[in-house]
């Protein structure tokens, strides 16, 4: 997961501590499209992915 704005404060800590992690995303990309250095929470911590309509960027 890559976070935006204030979600970066508590998101990574909560994802590692939670029993169930649901990621709400606007876009799902193929493996290798993201810079590995930009990924804050590895996919191993994500249990579900919910894709929603694109919003502001």
mmCIF file of the N, C-alpha and C atoms, coordinates in Angstrom:
data_MODEL
# 
_entry.id   MODEL 
# 
loop_
_atom_site.group_PDB 
_atom_site.id 
_atom_site.type_symbol 
_atom_site.label_atom_id 
_atom_site.label_alt_id 
_atom_site.label_comp_id 
_atom_site.label_asym_id 
_atom_site.label_entity_id 
_atom_site.label_seq_id 
_atom_site.pdbx_PDB_ins_code 
_atom_site.Cartn_x 
_atom_site.Cartn_y 
_atom_site.Cartn_z 
_atom_site.occupancy 
_atom_site.B_iso_or_equiv 
_atom_site.pdbx_formal_charge 
_atom_site.auth_seq_id 
_atom_site.auth_comp_id 
_atom_site.auth_asym_id 
_atom_site.auth_atom_id 
_atom_site.pdbx_PDB_model_num 
ATOM 1   N N  . UNK A 1 1  ? 0.829   -1.183 0.000   1.00 0.00 ? 1  UNK A N  1 
ATOM 2   C CA . UNK A 1 1  ? 0.000   0.000  0.000   1.00 0.00 ? 1  UNK A CA 1 
ATOM 3   C C  . UNK A 1 1  ? 0.868   1.239  0.000   1.00 0.00 ? 1  UNK A C  1 
ATOM 4   N N  . UNK A 1 2  ? 0.400   2.229  -0.706  1.00 0.00 ? 2  UNK A N  1 
ATOM 5   C CA . UNK A 1 2  ? 1.029   3.536  -0.715  1.00 0.00 ? 2  UNK A CA 1 
ATOM 6   C C  . UNK A 1 2  ? -0.018  4.498  -0.170  1.00 0.00 ? 2  UNK A C  1 
ATOM 7   N N  . UNK A 1 3  ? 0.339   5.264  0.847   1.00 0.00 ? 3  UNK A N  1 
ATOM 8   C CA . UNK A 1 3  ? -0.621  6.143  1.513   1.00 0.00 ? 3  UNK A CA 1 
ATOM 9   C C  . UNK A 1 3  ? -0.530  7.565  0.991   1.00 0.00 ? 3  UNK A C  1 
ATOM 10  N N  . UNK A 1 4  ? -1.641  8.297  1.162   1.00 0.00 ? 4  UNK A N  1 
ATOM 11  C CA . UNK A 1 4  ? -1.681  9.713  0.816   1.00 0.00 ? 4  UNK A CA 1 
ATOM 12  C C  . UNK A 1 4  ? -1.993  10.520 2.067   1.00 0.00 ? 4  UNK A C  1 
ATOM 13  N N  . UNK A 1 5  ? -1.412  11.669 2.145   1.00 0.00 ? 5  UNK A N  1 
ATOM 14  C CA . UNK A 1 5  ? -1.699  12.664 3.175   1.00 0.00 ? 5  UNK A CA 1 
ATOM 15  C C  . UNK A 1 5  ? -1.573  12.093 4.579   1.00 0.00 ? 5  UNK A C  1 
ATOM 16  N N  . UNK A 1 6  ? -2.545  12.343 5.455   1.00 0.00 ? 6  UNK A N  1 
ATOM 17  C CA . UNK A 1 6  ? -2.420  11.952 6.861   1.00 0.00 ? 6  UNK A CA 1 
ATOM 18  C C  . UNK A 1 6  ? -2.588  10.458 7.098   1.00 0.00 ? 6  UNK A C  1 
ATOM 19  N N  . UNK A 1 7  ? -3.035  9.707  6.125   1.00 0.00 ? 7  UNK A N  1 
ATOM 20  C CA . UNK A 1 7  ? -3.159  8.252  6.300   1.00 0.00 ? 7  UNK A CA 1 
ATOM 21  C C  . UNK A 1 7  ? -1.799  7.623  6.575   1.00 0.00 ? 7  UNK A C  1 
ATOM 22  N N  . UNK A 1 8  ? -0.747  8.314  6.219   1.00 0.00 ? 8  UNK A N  1 
ATOM 23  C CA . UNK A 1 8  ? 0.607   7.803  6.428   1.00 0.00 ? 8  UNK A CA 1 
ATOM 24  C C  . UNK A 1 8  ? 0.969   7.746  7.914   1.00 0.00 ? 8  UNK A C  1 
ATOM 25  N N  . UNK A 1 9  ? 0.279   8.531  8.756   1.00 0.00 ? 9  UNK A N  1 
ATOM 26  C CA . UNK A 1 9  ? 0.604   8.586  10.182  1.00 0.00 ? 9  UNK A CA 1 
ATOM 27  C C  . UNK A 1 9  ? 0.343   7.273  10.903  1.00 0.00 ? 9  UNK A C  1 
ATOM 28  N N  . UNK A 1 10 ? -0.885  6.756  10.814  1.00 0.00 ? 10 UNK A N  1 
ATOM 29  C CA . UNK A 1 10 ? -1.259  5.577  11.577  1.00 0.00 ? 10 UNK A CA 1 
ATOM 30  C C  . UNK A 1 10 ? -1.554  4.349  10.724  1.00 0.00 ? 10 UNK A C  1 
ATOM 31  N N  . UNK A 1 11 ? -1.734  4.520  9.432   1.00 0.00 ? 11 UNK A N  1 
ATOM 32  C CA . UNK A 1 11 ? -2.074  3.409  8.551   1.00 0.00 ? 11 UNK A CA 1 
ATOM 33  C C  . UNK A 1 11 ? -1.124  2.228  8.615   1.00 0.00 ? 11 UNK A C  1 
ATOM 34  N N  . UNK A 1 12 ? 0.174   2.446  8.468   1.00 0.00 ? 12 UNK A N  1 
ATOM 35  C CA . UNK A 1 12 ? 1.110   1.318  8.490   1.00 0.00 ? 12 UNK A CA 1 
ATOM 36  C C  . UNK A 1 12 ? 1.122   0.574  9.816   1.00 0.00 ? 12 UNK A C  1 
ATOM 37  N N  . UNK A 1 13 ? 1.058   1.296  10.918  1.00 0.00 ? 13 UNK A N  1 
ATOM 38  C CA . UNK A 1 13 ? 1.069   0.659  12.236  1.00 0.00 ? 13 UNK A CA 1 
ATOM 39  C C  . UNK A 1 13 ? -0.199  -0.155 12.441  1.00 0.00 ? 13 UNK A C  1 
ATOM 40  N N  . UNK A 1 14 ? -1.335  0.398  12.065  1.00 0.00 ? 14 UNK A N  1 
ATOM 41  C CA . UNK A 1 14 ? -2.603  -0.313 12.226  1.00 0.00 ? 14 UNK A CA 1 
ATOM 42  C C  . UNK A 1 14 ? -2.662  -1.547 11.326  1.00 0.00 ? 14 UNK A C  1 
ATOM 43  N N  . UNK A 1 15 ? -2.124  -1.460 10.133  1.00 0.00 ? 15 UNK A N  1 
ATOM 44  C CA . UNK A 1 15 ? -2.140  -2.600 9.215   1.00 0.00 ? 15 UNK A CA 1 
ATOM 45  C C  . UNK A 1 15 ? -1.334  -3.768 9.761   1.00 0.00 ? 15 UNK A C  1 
ATOM 46  N N  . UNK A 1 16 ? -0.234  -3.487 10.421  1.00 0.00 ? 16 UNK A N  1 
ATOM 47  C CA . UNK A 1 16 ? 0.577   -4.573 10.966  1.00 0.00 ? 16 UNK A CA 1 
ATOM 48  C C  . UNK A 1 16 ? -0.018  -5.151 12.235  1.00 0.00 ? 16 UNK A C  1 
ATOM 49  N N  . UNK A 1 17 ? -0.836  -4.373 12.953  1.00 0.00 ? 17 UNK A N  1 
ATOM 50  C CA . UNK A 1 17 ? -1.405  -4.836 14.219  1.00 0.00 ? 17 UNK A CA 1 
ATOM 51  C C  . UNK A 1 17 ? -2.797  -5.443 14.074  1.00 0.00 ? 17 UNK A C  1 
ATOM 52  N N  . UNK A 1 18 ? -3.495  -5.158 12.996  1.00 0.00 ? 18 UNK A N  1 
ATOM 53  C CA . UNK A 1 18 ? -4.891  -5.571 12.843  1.00 0.00 ? 18 UNK A CA 1 
ATOM 54  C C  . UNK A 1 18 ? -5.027  -7.054 12.509  1.00 0.00 ? 18 UNK A C  1 
ATOM 55  N N  . UNK A 1 19 ? -6.170  -7.602 12.895  1.00 0.00 ? 19 UNK A N  1 
ATOM 56  C CA . UNK A 1 19 ? -6.487  -8.989 12.530  1.00 0.00 ? 19 UNK A CA 1 
ATOM 57  C C  . UNK A 1 19 ? -6.976  -9.083 11.093  1.00 0.00 ? 19 UNK A C  1 
ATOM 58  N N  . UNK A 1 20 ? -7.655  -8.035 10.629  1.00 0.00 ? 20 UNK A N  1 
ATOM 59  C CA . UNK A 1 20 ? -8.184  -7.996 9.265   1.00 0.00 ? 20 UNK A CA 1 
ATOM 60  C C  . UNK A 1 20 ? -7.899  -6.616 8.682   1.00 0.00 ? 20 UNK A C  1 
ATOM 61  N N  . UNK A 1 21 ? -7.258  -6.583 7.524   1.00 0.00 ? 21 UNK A N  1 
ATOM 62  C CA . UNK A 1 21 ? -6.938  -5.318 6.863   1.00 0.00 ? 21 UNK A CA 1 
ATOM 63  C C  . UNK A 1 21 ? -7.676  -5.267 5.537   1.00 0.00 ? 21 UNK A C  1 
ATOM 64  N N  . UNK A 1 22 ? -8.495  -4.224 5.361   1.00 0.00 ? 22 UNK A N  1 
ATOM 65  C CA . UNK A 1 22 ? -9.210  -3.991 4.117   1.00 0.00 ? 22 UNK A CA 1 
ATOM 66  C C  . UNK A 1 22 ? -8.631  -2.725 3.500   1.00 0.00 ? 22 UNK A C  1 
ATOM 67  N N  . UNK A 1 23 ? -8.101  -2.837 2.305   1.00 0.00 ? 23 UNK A N  1 
ATOM 68  C CA . UNK A 1 23 ? -7.524  -1.687 1.605   1.00 0.00 ? 23 UNK A CA 1 
ATOM 69  C C  . UNK A 1 23 ? -8.539  -1.146 0.613   1.00 0.00 ? 23 UNK A C  1 
ATOM 70  N N  . UNK A 1 24 ? -8.909  0.130  0.777   1.00 0.00 ? 24 UNK A N  1 
ATOM 71  C CA . UNK A 1 24 ? -9.793  0.797  -0.166  1.00 0.00 ? 24 UNK A CA 1 
ATOM 72  C C  . UNK A 1 24 ? -8.906  1.516  -1.167  1.00 0.00 ? 24 UNK A C  1 
ATOM 73  N N  . UNK A 1 25 ? -8.970  1.106  -2.428  1.00 0.00 ? 25 UNK A N  1 
ATOM 74  C CA . UNK A 1 25 ? -8.074  1.654  -3.448  1.00 0.00 ? 25 UNK A CA 1 
ATOM 75  C C  . UNK A 1 25 ? -8.862  2.232  -4.611  1.00 0.00 ? 25 UNK A C  1 
ATOM 76  N N  . UNK A 1 26 ? -8.254  3.177  -5.307  1.00 0.00 ? 26 UNK A N  1 
ATOM 77  C CA . UNK A 1 26 ? -8.875  3.726  -6.512  1.00 0.00 ? 26 UNK A CA 1 
ATOM 78  C C  . UNK A 1 26 ? -8.318  3.077  -7.766  1.00 0.00 ? 26 UNK A C  1 
ATOM 79  N N  . UNK A 1 27 ? -7.170  2.426  -7.623  1.00 0.00 ? 27 UNK A N  1 
ATOM 80  C CA . UNK A 1 27 ? -6.534  1.798  -8.782  1.00 0.00 ? 27 UNK A CA 1 
ATOM 81  C C  . UNK A 1 27 ? -5.739  0.578  -8.342  1.00 0.00 ? 27 UNK A C  1 
ATOM 82  N N  . UNK A 1 28 ? -5.845  -0.488 -9.108  1.00 0.00 ? 28 UNK A N  1 
ATOM 83  C CA . UNK A 1 28 ? -5.055  -1.698 -8.882  1.00 0.00 ? 28 UNK A CA 1 
ATOM 84  C C  . UNK A 1 28 ? -4.073  -1.798 -10.044 1.00 0.00 ? 28 UNK A C  1 
ATOM 85  N N  . UNK A 1 29 ? -2.792  -1.941 -9.720  1.00 0.00 ? 29 UNK A N  1 
ATOM 86  C CA . UNK A 1 29 ? -1.765  -1.985 -10.763 1.00 0.00 ? 29 UNK A CA 1 
ATOM 87  C C  . UNK A 1 29 ? -1.100  -3.358 -10.787 1.00 0.00 ? 29 UNK A C  1 
ATOM 88  N N  . UNK A 1 30 ? -0.451  -3.644 -11.890 1.00 0.00 ? 30 UNK A N  1 
ATOM 89  C CA . UNK A 1 30 ? 0.247   -4.915 -12.055 1.00 0.00 ? 30 UNK A CA 1 
ATOM 90  C C  . UNK A 1 30 ? 1.503   -4.952 -11.187 1.00 0.00 ? 30 UNK A C  1 
ATOM 91  N N  . UNK A 1 31 ? 1.945   -6.151 -10.883 1.00 0.00 ? 31 UNK A N  1 
ATOM 92  C CA . UNK A 1 31 ? 3.177   -6.332 -10.125 1.00 0.00 ? 31 UNK A CA 1 
ATOM 93  C C  . UNK A 1 31 ? 4.340   -5.682 -10.866 1.00 0.00 ? 31 UNK A C  1 
ATOM 94  N N  . UNK A 1 32 ? 5.132   -4.916 -10.139 1.00 0.00 ? 32 UNK A N  1 
ATOM 95  C CA . UNK A 1 32 ? 6.287   -4.260 -10.723 1.00 0.00 ? 32 UNK A CA 1 
ATOM 96  C C  . UNK A 1 32 ? 6.056   -2.837 -11.180 1.00 0.00 ? 32 UNK A C  1 
ATOM 97  N N  . UNK A 1 33 ? 4.803   -2.371 -11.179 1.00 0.00 ? 33 UNK A N  1 
ATOM 98  C CA . UNK A 1 33 ? 4.520   -1.009 -11.638 1.00 0.00 ? 33 UNK A CA 1 
ATOM 99  C C  . UNK A 1 33 ? 4.841   0.051  -10.589 1.00 0.00 ? 33 UNK A C  1 
ATOM 100 N N  . UNK A 1 34 ? 4.878   -0.326 -9.325  1.00 0.00 ? 34 UNK A N  1 
ATOM 101 C CA . UNK A 1 34 ? 5.194   0.625  -8.259  1.00 0.00 ? 34 UNK A CA 1 
ATOM 102 C C  . UNK A 1 34 ? 6.663   0.530  -7.886  1.00 0.00 ? 34 UNK A C  1 
ATOM 103 N N  . UNK A 1 35 ? 7.222   1.667  -7.538  1.00 0.00 ? 35 UNK A N  1 
ATOM 104 C CA . UNK A 1 35 ? 8.589   1.694  -7.042  1.00 0.00 ? 35 UNK A CA 1 
ATOM 105 C C  . UNK A 1 35 ? 8.611   0.999  -5.682  1.00 0.00 ? 35 UNK A C  1 
ATOM 106 N N  . UNK A 1 36 ? 9.390   -0.054 -5.500  1.00 0.00 ? 36 UNK A N  1 
ATOM 107 C CA . UNK A 1 36 ? 9.423   -0.778 -4.226  1.00 0.00 ? 36 UNK A CA 1 
ATOM 108 C C  . UNK A 1 36 ? 9.765   0.109  -3.039  1.00 0.00 ? 36 UNK A C  1 
ATOM 109 N N  . UNK A 1 37 ? 10.518  1.168  -3.259  1.00 0.00 ? 37 UNK A N  1 
ATOM 110 C CA . UNK A 1 37 ? 10.871  2.086  -2.174  1.00 0.00 ? 37 UNK A CA 1 
ATOM 111 C C  . UNK A 1 37 ? 9.681   2.932  -1.731  1.00 0.00 ? 37 UNK A C  1 
ATOM 112 N N  . UNK A 1 38 ? 8.640   3.052  -2.579  1.00 0.00 ? 38 UNK A N  1 
ATOM 113 C CA . UNK A 1 38 ? 7.464   3.859  -2.249  1.00 0.00 ? 38 UNK A CA 1 
ATOM 114 C C  . UNK A 1 38 ? 6.405   3.060  -1.503  1.00 0.00 ? 38 UNK A C  1 
ATOM 115 N N  . UNK A 1 39 ? 6.505   1.747  -1.520  1.00 0.00 ? 39 UNK A N  1 
ATOM 116 C CA . UNK A 1 39 ? 5.516   0.898  -0.850  1.00 0.00 ? 39 UNK A CA 1 
ATOM 117 C C  . UNK A 1 39 ? 5.755   0.949  0.649   1.00 0.00 ? 39 UNK A C  1 
ATOM 118 N N  . UNK A 1 40 ? 4.713   1.327  1.401   1.00 0.00 ? 40 UNK A N  1 
ATOM 119 C CA . UNK A 1 40 ? 4.833   1.484  2.846   1.00 0.00 ? 40 UNK A CA 1 
ATOM 120 C C  . UNK A 1 40 ? 4.383   0.222  3.568   1.00 0.00 ? 40 UNK A C  1 
ATOM 121 N N  . UNK A 1 41 ? 3.276   -0.364 3.133   1.00 0.00 ? 41 UNK A N  1 
ATOM 122 C CA . UNK A 1 41 ? 2.758   -1.583 3.747   1.00 0.00 ? 41 UNK A CA 1 
ATOM 123 C C  . UNK A 1 41 ? 2.770   -2.702 2.710   1.00 0.00 ? 41 UNK A C  1 
ATOM 124 N N  . UNK A 1 42 ? 3.557   -3.748 2.920   1.00 0.00 ? 42 UNK A N  1 
ATOM 125 C CA . UNK A 1 42 ? 3.608   -4.858 1.969   1.00 0.00 ? 42 UNK A CA 1 
ATOM 126 C C  . UNK A 1 42 ? 2.269   -5.601 1.883   1.00 0.00 ? 42 UNK A C  1 
ATOM 127 N N  . UNK A 1 43 ? 2.037   -6.236 0.770   1.00 0.00 ? 43 UNK A N  1 
ATOM 128 C CA . UNK A 1 43 ? 0.768   -6.938 0.536   1.00 0.00 ? 43 UNK A CA 1 
ATOM 129 C C  . UNK A 1 43 ? 0.514   -8.072 1.513   1.00 0.00 ? 43 UNK A C  1 
ATOM 130 N N  . UNK A 1 44 ? 1.530   -8.569 2.163   1.00 0.00 ? 44 UNK A N  1 
ATOM 131 C CA . UNK A 1 44 ? 1.353   -9.659 3.124   1.00 0.00 ? 44 UNK A CA 1 
ATOM 132 C C  . UNK A 1 44 ? 0.418   -9.253 4.259   1.00 0.00 ? 44 UNK A C  1 
ATOM 133 N N  . UNK A 1 45 ? 0.305   -7.957 4.545   1.00 0.00 ? 45 UNK A N  1 
ATOM 134 C CA . UNK A 1 45 ? -0.558  -7.465 5.617   1.00 0.00 ? 45 UNK A CA 1 
ATOM 135 C C  . UNK A 1 45 ? -1.987  -7.198 5.163   1.00 0.00 ? 45 UNK A C  1 
ATOM 136 N N  . UNK A 1 46 ? -2.264  -7.237 3.864   1.00 0.00 ? 46 UNK A N  1 
ATOM 137 C CA . UNK A 1 46 ? -3.588  -6.902 3.332   1.00 0.00 ? 46 UNK A CA 1 
ATOM 138 C C  . UNK A 1 46 ? -4.396  -8.172 3.105   1.00 0.00 ? 46 UNK A C  1 
ATOM 139 N N  . UNK A 1 47 ? -5.605  -8.213 3.705   1.00 0.00 ? 47 UNK A N  1 
ATOM 140 C CA . UNK A 1 47 ? -6.474  -9.377 3.565   1.00 0.00 ? 47 UNK A CA 1 
ATOM 141 C C  . UNK A 1 47 ? -7.513  -9.209 2.459   1.00 0.00 ? 47 UNK A C  1 
ATOM 142 N N  . UNK A 1 48 ? -8.019  -7.995 2.274   1.00 0.00 ? 48 UNK A N  1 
ATOM 143 C CA . UNK A 1 48 ? -9.050  -7.729 1.276   1.00 0.00 ? 48 UNK A CA 1 
ATOM 144 C C  . UNK A 1 48 ? -8.727  -6.419 0.558   1.00 0.00 ? 48 UNK A C  1 
ATOM 145 N N  . UNK A 1 49 ? -9.118  -6.336 -0.714  1.00 0.00 ? 49 UNK A N  1 
ATOM 146 C CA . UNK A 1 49 ? -8.950  -5.110 -1.493  1.00 0.00 ? 49 UNK A CA 1 
ATOM 147 C C  . UNK A 1 49 ? -10.303 -4.735 -2.072  1.00 0.00 ? 49 UNK A C  1 
ATOM 148 N N  . UNK A 1 50 ? -10.717 -3.484 -1.838  1.00 0.00 ? 50 UNK A N  1 
ATOM 149 C CA . UNK A 1 50 ? -11.976 -2.971 -2.366  1.00 0.00 ? 50 UNK A CA 1 
ATOM 150 C C  . UNK A 1 50 ? -11.637 -1.819 -3.301  1.00 0.00 ? 50 UNK A C  1 
ATOM 151 N N  . UNK A 1 51 ? -11.993 -1.981 -4.569  1.00 0.00 ? 51 UNK A N  1 
ATOM 152 C CA . UNK A 1 51 ? -11.720 -0.927 -5.553  1.00 0.00 ? 51 UNK A CA 1 
ATOM 153 C C  . UNK A 1 51 ? -12.935 -0.017 -5.639  1.00 0.00 ? 51 UNK A C  1 
ATOM 154 N N  . UNK A 1 52 ? -12.707 1.284  -5.476  1.00 0.00 ? 52 UNK A N  1 
ATOM 155 C CA . UNK A 1 52 ? -13.776 2.279  -5.546  1.00 0.00 ? 52 UNK A CA 1 
ATOM 156 C C  . UNK A 1 52 ? -13.496 3.219  -6.706  1.00 0.00 ? 52 UNK A C  1 
ATOM 157 N N  . UNK A 1 53 ? -14.495 4.001  -7.082  1.00 0.00 ? 53 UNK A N  1 
ATOM 158 C CA . UNK A 1 53 ? -14.324 4.945  -8.181  1.00 0.00 ? 53 UNK A CA 1 
ATOM 159 C C  . UNK A 1 53 ? -13.224 5.936  -7.910  1.00 0.00 ? 53 UNK A C  1 
ATOM 160 N N  . UNK A 1 54 ? -12.616 6.412  -8.977  1.00 0.00 ? 54 UNK A N  1 
ATOM 161 C CA . UNK A 1 54 ? -11.529 7.380  -8.844  1.00 0.00 ? 54 UNK A CA 1 
ATOM 162 C C  . UNK A 1 54 ? -12.030 8.696  -8.288  1.00 0.00 ? 54 UNK A C  1 
ATOM 163 N N  . UNK A 1 55 ? -11.275 9.276  -7.416  1.00 0.00 ? 55 UNK A N  1 
ATOM 164 C CA . UNK A 1 55 ? -11.622 10.559 -6.825  1.00 0.00 ? 55 UNK A CA 1 
ATOM 165 C C  . UNK A 1 55 ? -10.568 11.579 -7.165  1.00 0.00 ? 55 UNK A C  1 
ATOM 166 N N  . UNK A 1 56 ? -10.371 12.519 -6.252  1.00 0.00 ? 56 UNK A N  1 
ATOM 167 C CA . UNK A 1 56 ? -9.346  13.536 -6.452  1.00 0.00 ? 56 UNK A CA 1 
ATOM 168 C C  . UNK A 1 56 ? -7.963  12.910 -6.434  1.00 0.00 ? 56 UNK A C  1 
ATOM 169 N N  . UNK A 1 57 ? -7.033  13.531 -7.063  1.00 0.00 ? 57 UNK A N  1 
ATOM 170 C CA . UNK A 1 57 ? -5.647  13.049 -7.051  1.00 0.00 ? 57 UNK A CA 1 
ATOM 171 C C  . UNK A 1 57 ? -4.756  14.110 -6.527  1.00 0.00 ? 57 UNK A C  1 
# 
